[in-house]
Amino acid sequence: PVSNTTSGSYQLSQGNGNETLLHQPKASTTTGNSNSAAKQQQSLYSKQQPQPQQQQKQLQQSTASVASGPNLPPNVVASYPSSSSAAATSAGLWSEDNPFVVSSATAQQQQQQQLPPHSSGVNVNVTVNVVARPVTASTMTTTTATTTSTTTLAPPRPMQKVIPTVVYLMSRIAVHMEIEGTAQCPAQVMLAAALGCEELGITNKLLAQSVFGLWMTSPLLEVQLKPHHRPYAVRVAWSKLLDKHSHGNELEKLSDEPMTTLRRNVFFSRRDEEKIKDPRILELLYEEARHNVLLGRYVMEPSQSIMLGGIQARIELGPYNSHTHTTSYFRENQFRFLPAHVAKSSSWSWLPISQRSSAEVRLLEQFKRVPTTATTKKLMRKYLEFCWGLPFYGAAYFHGQVEQPVRGLMSLMQQKDLPVLIAVNERGIFVIDQIECTLLLGLKYEEFSWEYAKPSNVNDPECLPCIFLQFGAVENGIAATKLMQIFSRQAAMVDALITHFIEQDKRRKESGADADQAAGGLADNTYVETNPIKNNGIGVLSNKFARLTLATFDDEGRCIGQTGSLSISY
């Protein structure tokens, strides 16, 4: 899309108390809540109580099977918040339109209701058929298991409508379920049914329900479902959600087909994840991390991508075999182990020669370095340990666009905005160039203030909602304040998720202070980790201010520089 920076005006309240009005021609705007890391944060949580009948919906009869391979069944259902939600966020969006608005009461409710209680008068009959594809190549066997258990608590009642449902795992496995009353089935019950499949081998199922969540995903939109959301309702309302929150054109929206997927819960703490010992949970986490690495979402230096590719190859191919694992083999299969921007162009893969510095040669060398005694369990954890160190690990990703700085004669021409990924997790917010797979800006929550702004003319497709980021920087030894504008139809969800983590961190610090006071000042509840993101603009994990359209303010709040179409007045 063409740059939208001339389509609206937005107002931002600065962290230092001065108000700056950012004017752009033609339109006016209404803004959302003003947030500052330096001020007390007001909760934007929308308190949603699940409907009592939804809490009591039980798994009457379910049939689950796991299948793998590319030919997975297309009949997938997903969920979206029920229309009975009545609370609205201060940003002006109902919580049913903003799945990332989470209240503290809802968070406690999620922990207390991991497994739905069985009410009286329910007949439960579960049959599980599994066709599982092993991860390693050393055991290429196919297993089938059937388990049947029947519990009669009361006389049977009429069956409710069953709609076949598929939940996809990151390991290219699909769980097929037939649940009575599918249209009213909450995500909590569906998640418990998927994770409860014995053939997945998860021993601590309660923990797994905290680690993972059900997501509705497609190339245009990704939404994590709350426990009381109904997957079938989301699937029915998906086209309306795309109109509201996606950047796709009409043809892309028409052909968009969402999937219900099992993914890491964005609200689950990374520190708690590092304590997990269950090998099956770690394997599912590894599969998702591998997916994000190959997709280019976990950006890193090429050498690091090749190192992880060597570990992945050892897990999937087994120990090195000089007859099979040759340079030509990895040249032909490098996209299986490396992100597209790191792998060599497939158009030259037919050439029988490879340079020593080529990706396939370096990948083979890394593969050889993996000890033959290393077990798959240890290798998966080693892979995860590296990913845990990435600042955006476990983030929720949103689509957006930013204005590119232009200079000279290029400023006379109309420029397209740069598509970006906006990653938000418990650590902060990260803006990623999804074309070059490099970090443009990464900020921890204590380093920035933000504001969500919504255009007053919501019917103008060229005027998008946006997020303003205000943060400190040092230029030529002088401290200054920078202002950045990110356009996104998913800005409301970004705002809600930032608010949740800010409030969560605030509560954690308050509880830590109370514990410290109770212990007479001897308690140590602080946890400080190094920030791998540099401000020198060198390398993948560095803030690249030169590639961003920014406004600069001095310590008195006066605008001393600006780039792009953004103009400042007082």
Secondary structure, DSSP 8 states (H G I E B T S, - for coil): -B--TTS--EEEE-TTS-EEEEE-SS--EEEEEEE-TTS------------HHHHT----EEEEEEEESS---S-----B--TT---B-TTS-BGGG-TT---HHHHHHHHHTSS----TT-EEEEEEEE-B--SSSS----B--EEEEEEE-S-------EEEEEEE-TTSEEEEEEEETGGG--HHHHHHHHHT-GGG--S-HHHHHHHEEEEEE-SS-EEE--TT-BHHHHHHTHHHHHHHH----HHHHHH---EEEEEE-TTS-HHHHTT---HHHHHHHHHHHHHHHHHT-S---HHHHHHHHHHHHHHHH-S--TTTS-HHHHHHSHHHHS-TTTS--GGGTT-S---TTSHHHHHHHHHHHS-TT--HHHHHHHHHHHHHTSTTTT-EEEEEEE-----GGGGGS--B-EEEEEEE-SSEEEEEETTTTEEEEEEEGGGEEEEEEEES-TT-TTS--EEEEEEEEEETTEEEEEEEEEE-TTHHHHHHHHHHHHHHHHHHHHHHHHHHHHTTT------------BSSS-SSSB--GGGS-EEEE-TTS-EEEE-TT-EEE-
